[in-house]
Amino acid sequence: MSFNKWRNKKSETTTPISSLVSKVFLEESPTLPVVYKCNTANVDLPTWYNQNESEIVQELAKYGAVLFRGFNIHSEDDFQQFVATSIKQTAKYVEGATPRTKLSKGVYTATEFPSDQEIALHNELSYVTEPPSKLAFCCLTAPESGGQTQLVDVRKVLNRIDSDIVSEFEKREGWLLRRNYGNGYGPTVAKAFGMTDIADIKAYGEKVDLKVTPISDEKVVTEQVRKAVHQHPISGERVWFNHISFWHTNNLCPDVRAKMQEDLALEDFPYSTRYGDGSDIDDKTVEALRLAYTKEEVKFDWREGDVLLIDNWLVAHGRKPFTGARRVLVAMG
């Protein structure tokens, strides 16, 4: 393999990159992600990335996820510098559904969800009209146990789904996402949209094919219909790109679902999914979709300083339950 040369900014010495960084796969995850492993100390990741971007972009297009391990990444500022190099335009977390904290420009905490719960596989913001094409994660504190970010190639997921199921979604105009804000579950409408004026939210909805229905000053219902199968914006590959099973009410933790059913009618749940024509998606279909993800899932243990770059159109991600402290940051764009 031929590598560009990397210049250490501190020492100003030039060394062949092949002696500094090797390309490998992890034993526990032999197909995804491809790993660039740094074999020496104090290699500046943003500089190295900039010098080798062409090859990394090719690997990202092939595999969908690239892990950088052993580079000089120790802080939020270090990660921010990498984000500025690898993601040309960061995106705001608009229409988000999970709690996270905004840090520096374009950088957020990963989902702040109870550590004993798994976050199911999903492509980030698959339901918006312009989803982020790239995601970058950075591990600053590795958990005691668990806490892996599981990954799945959604090209392979699509190949595992029965063609009759795929055809049904295409025949029924894709899938519909219904969200209820202000009922005490999930984010408030202000948190999700970064706006408090209903007129502004409705104006936003008109631009992005999102139906916004105010119920009261605090309660708002939104609905959007999206395709279940998309084409990758660059390669044209067909991908299973949606939140259909993720937000189907059948996917809720049983205890949470039971509590919601005590307080809410099904149509008032914070989120639910149907076929695009409004008809119900049966539990058997949802289970088949979940199984397709599970069959292709891979995972790896985080190490402090790891940085993971994902093509959001090609690879879905999630999070396993964990113990101990875990600090992972994310940027998207």
Disulfide bonds with the S-S distance in Angstrom:
none
